[in-house]
Amino acid sequence: MDAPLFPLFADLNGRAVLVVGGGAVAGRKVEALLHAGARPRVGAPHLSPALRELAEAGRIDWLPGLFDTRWLAEDVWLVVAATDTATVNQAVARAAEAQRLFVNVVDDAQLSRFHVPAVVERGALQIAISSGGAAPMVARHVRRRLEELFDGAWGQLTALAGRHRPAIRARFPDTAARRRFFDRLLDGPVLELLRRHRPADAESALRQAMADEPPAAAGSVVLVGAGSGDPGLLTLAALRALNQADVILHDRLVSAEVLQLARRDADRIEVGKSARGHSTRQEHIHALMLEHARAGRRVVRLKGGDAFVFGRGGEELQFLRAHGIAYEVVPGITAALACAAHAGIPLTHRDHAQQLRLVTAHCRDSLDTLDWRALAAPRQTLVFYMGVAALARIQARLLEAGLPAATPFALVENGSRPGQRVVSGHLRQLADAATTHAVQSPALLVVGEVAALANELHWYGQAPLPAAPRTSSLSAKTPAATLADAA
């Protein structure tokens, strides 16, 4: 399936649905349709005892015989093909498609135009889980996990909120204010009172929350570290901030998978920086934070890695403090930790490295300010951020400072992401290896004895790629344009 399914809850109350098939599978589909208030019409030569009982009770209409396209009457809304004969199911699917009716063919995702999800139901609250027909057992397993998380009190809470919805909308006509009210409500005592079977007290607590004067809409900014791209590495605090955000100002390298975890109706504004192409000036980012926070919005400044490790987080907090904007910081797993871990590289090791240095190699000026002799000291690990375009210069500076040419290195491209690649070798091979394997940003450079352990301890993705077999002489110059393209 090339595209995901569009999630949809259908109101079938009182509407006709055709089910072709009279066995146990068709019976399960009919039960679900009756639960939704539909009027099932079951077409089949014979009915199972359970379906026959429903027909005799007048709860379903039986259309006896083999499939007939005339069963697809004008008042039919959906079609379910649940026979044990593939050719019949295919005929039903073709006929439904011809009349622009959504059809579900049991155990055939390709022929189906709608899928019946696994459902966790708590009164009016329904959580539907679908694998798009690819792995129904996975969806059922997820449903069992969710059954444990959401008890019956959630259904009562949904009903309570539904009864008071008109009053809540009248009390909080502004959407943002209404959302803040629900955040306070759900974090308050109402749900716990329902769990204690005290519905009257829960309703009183809700009425009191509505009567209380809502706090002024004070804007704020949360600096959130998005990690290296794997959404599984986000902290719980980061997830909470993303779900409370009105506006998200995100870097270019924040992955789509991480952004999908944010509130659907939050405004997303890309403010990324790039060595090539469009970049957002830091002053403009400051202005956007100030504009939205002063408008009473909750702003999430979403940064790749960690905001305080080469992320200009300190500059942004200084700006916010100078303008009286409330802020907080949610740390992220910085690239050095995430990429090294996913490459099987321990950044410290009692046999190899007792120091760790994080270095930015974003531009020539930053390279000129570094103490290269200190960086060339033994028994330490160097991690270079944003250094793909400067690999030839980093290699030359380290060799000139006395770091042995046989010192191991590892380049980790797209660390922790599905496309992760690791290139390993010796320092004398660094620039040539990056060119040979067309290493591109985002990539992290690890230099030191521990980098060799990637060949032994790798566990994520493919095994490390070896450096190019040829080695460059110290006087050889790697074409700057080639390396710049790899940035």
Phi, psi and omega in degrees: 000120186286328183236152178291159176289147175275116182293134186210131172254117186263135174272102181255010183301119179077006183256147184280135175230128180270128174243118179261115183134144184236016183263198184294321180296314177299324180298320179294321178295320179296319178301315180295321180293319177297322178299328179274002178085009181286168176248090183290139169244118186255117179255120181188153176295324182222154179244147172295161178306320181294316180291323178298321178297319178295322179294317180294331179277357179079015181273340174226159174258129179261128175251094186288145176117184177282161184305133180228129181300340178292345175295338180278066182291167185296335184268007178278132183260321181224161179227138176236124176259113186227038177271171177261017180241117185299320183294324178293314179301320178295321179295320178297317181297317180295318182293319179295318179299320181297330181259012177059040176254138176289133182233141172246121177256116186301129178062027175219090184294328183291324180277342185281140174253350166216154182240146177265115186279165164285139190231135166256119186242124175231083185064230180286346179276120178234135175243115183257136180236130180225143172255013183067022181085355185284321185211077182303328181293328176294316179299320180292323177296317177299320179300318179298322178295319180290329177302326180285331184278326186247108180272182184296339180298334179293326176293319178295321179297319178299316179295319180296314179295325179295320179296326184262007184302313179301318180293322179294318179295323178290323181288325182232077182295334179281131184300316181295320179294322179294322178295319178295324177299314180294326176298316178294321182297313184288336176273352184270201189274354189300311183297319180293324177296323177293323177296332180271010179059046177236067185296326180295318178294324178296319179294322177297320179296322178294316179297322179294320178297325177290325183284331181299144177292121181292144178297151179301146181286084180268123180285161180203167179231134174242121173276116185243127174278121183271359181073199188270000178127335178283116182297338179292346180267000176292146175279163177298324178295324178294318178298319180297317179296319180295327181278349178254358188285141168269325182224137177238116174261108189240150177289162180297326186271001174293127188289154177298327180295324177290316181296331179294342181276353181278166176303135185297325185264009176287143175285128180251126181232118178281128181230041185284162175244145182214143177293335178232145178084196186291136175226149177263125180292146181300325179297325179290322176298316177303315182296321179294317178300315182294315182301310185285324178293320179292339176276006177086015183266155173268115186256131171252120173266101189264117185242142173296144181069232179240139185296336185258007176241098182055035183241007180060020178297322179297317178299319183290322176294321178299319179295314181297318180296320180296335182254011173071028180263130178293142181212162170211168185231130174247110183297153174238166177279110185294158187301324180302316181288312185292313183293318179297316181298317181286344176264358181075028182251112172284123185291333172234151182201131188295340178269347189229325188208122176251002177227152176227127178239127175259125188231138173259136180235044188290328183210169182300321182299319181294326177293323182290339182270355184278150175270090187292329177295321177292324179290336181272004180294151181283169172058044175214164177246133176251133175237117181259121174270149171052043187246010186299318182287348185244018186299320180297319180290320178299315179302311182297316182296318181293319178293319178297328181280355175107005177289129184303143181295339180272005178298130181292150172224160171218129173258122181249108181262132180054045183303133178076359179260164182303329181269024183301136171228145176236129175245126183235153179178205179250156187307322182295343182261358194305301186297317180296321180296319180297322179289316181301317184264006177051051180294133183234159175288144003277131178215148183241140179253126175245126180236133180143170184301327183294337182299331180293338181291347177300326180291333183265323191252005182301145182217343186247129178072202183281161177297154180302143176277138179286153176294165180302142182296328179276153179243147180271142174286162183294337181269349181292147182241120177286133180306124183297325182295322180297315180292325179295324177294327179288344177290000000 
